[in-house]
Amino acid sequence: MNDSSKKITGSQALLDALVAEGVDTIFGYPGGAIMPVYDKLYDYSDRLHHILVRHEQGAIHAAQGYARTTGKPGVVLVTSGPGATNVITGITDAMMDSTPVVVIAGQVAASALGTDAFQETDLIGLTMAITKWNYQIRRPEDVEWAVSRAFYIASTGRPGPVVLDFTKNSQVGLTESAFKICTSIDSYNPEPSFADAKIDAAVRLIDSAEKPFVVFGQGVILGNAEKELAAFLDKGGIPAGSTLLGLSALPSDNPHFKGMIGMHGNVAPNVKTNECDVLIAVGMRFDDRVTGTVETYARQAKVIHIDIDAAEIGKIIPVEVGIRGNAKKVLEAIVRKMKPASHDQWEASFDEPYRIEYEKVIKPETDPGEGFINMGEVVRTVAEVSGGDATIITDVGQNQMIGARYSKYTRTRSLLTSGGLGTMGFGLPAAIGAKVADPGKQVCLFVGDGGLQMNIQEFGTIMQEHLGVKIVLMNNNWLGNVRQWQEMFFNERYSQTRMLNPDYEAIAAAYGIRSRIVEDRKDLEDAVRDMFSDDKPFLLEVRVIEEEMVMPMVPPGKGIDQIMLNRNEWYENGK
């Protein structure tokens, strides 16, 4: 029997395992059931940087921002009970958006499980449906095994959240250290090989297509397939549109990139989806905000669907060829076999819908010339001043759609937003995580007055960590997106969407954050340049038009080519 003096506690085993996994940052909040880990963390300050958030929801969203920026799992450390339940929203968000995070939550001692002990919560039961894997550590001997599996599962295949429920007895009990990085798990095949026959079938369709069109999503970014996508489009002369989460996988000025698809996407890629003869979907899941009415979505096209998750292939849209695999490897295989081609006339056909959108939507939004300031001109000004090099974070709502539409992207992983779950309050802590992950880059958050107040306490984290996050508050005194839907679909019955806002400048000042308020567009560019003049935190509050509508819009129940350009005009049937 080994001398107990050579053994370590489960808490130390956890922290050693995190270091071995390459973790350098933890986002968390201490409490009773996780206190033994925090006590040991005191000795790891030279290896693990702990970010003390002001609310556990801030921790999980910050970890998401960190993960989406770096590609590595974000790590969250919280206590049991309310500490654990406060991360549920973020775990769900991470599951929907395929974000790798590892959440470590304290739990009562194994002997007390099921007794309704103080702050006991069945976290395993709560998170079973919203995690890739969850596990309750009941013995110190299982700590290192569980951590290695957690990181492997979270970061491989289709990434996602993992929860470890860490009982208190396991934290203080002794174990021998024998950590091994997990490289495989029986019955778990995160990246299966794909058959040559599938590649050949896809190539035949692509080579014979007269009007091919690519729709790509975040799977391109998660699979590190940006170069392969660009090479595929170049060799085939194929136009492409992006989902919301796919934005930045291609630079905005890529000649084949035709814009964003979906409810508030660009007109040309939306209408051309219903004109193409071969639709190549890469790393996307045909979300309802992308397809509009499924019954009329791309029915004329033969669909090739490439995705790492077999469950997504054919789930929403019938496919001619489904290829389960990493986007990088699949695209490499296709490019090797496909014939060089050009589709100049087809690509040129995107120009007229774009011209109409520019005249009816883009120019009025980004260069109105008079009246109140529009959100679009705020985003356009930020893009021009930053040169498109800032990492853009959005909250959820009108600010999200406008921010995504009018930002410019020069590098991958430069747009972070909550897609599938649409979590208001995501933006501020996600921006914190992105700044921690890449302190050398400017990080700019677009947020509305509703979303900012959901996690405004994280100003305290910015203050304590001296993080130079740039916050662009587009304040319209409404829950703007809900107000838009109330105007359009609920007979202008504005139920509980008008907001009485606080003095944001005073709040920012209390946290040592410099700020400016802009109400006149002649002051906008100077304020944006002032914001980017250093790497200190800044709150730019822009008083924007209250009744603004995010356009274009595919209304609920309409096909992807039935598009409202403004309150009075539609783009439908090719005009």
Beta strands, then each sheet from edge to edge (+ up, - down):
strand 1: 8-9
strand 2: 25-28
strand 3: 49-52
strand 4: 74-78
strand 5: 101-107
strand 6: 133-137
strand 7: 161-167
strand 8: 174-175
strand 9: 212-216
strand 10: 240-242
strand 11: 257-260
strand 12: 278-282
strand 13: 302-307
strand 14: 321-324
strand 15: 391-394
strand 16: 415-416
strand 17: 443-448
strand 18: 469-475
strand 19: 514-518
strand 20: 538-543
strand 21: 563-564
strand 22: 570-571
sheet 1: 1+ 8-
sheet 2: 3+ 2+ 4+ 5+ 7+ 6+
sheet 3: 11+ 10+ 9+ 12+ 13+ 14+
sheet 4: 16+ 15+ 17+ 18+ 20+ 19+
sheet 5: 21+ 22-
end
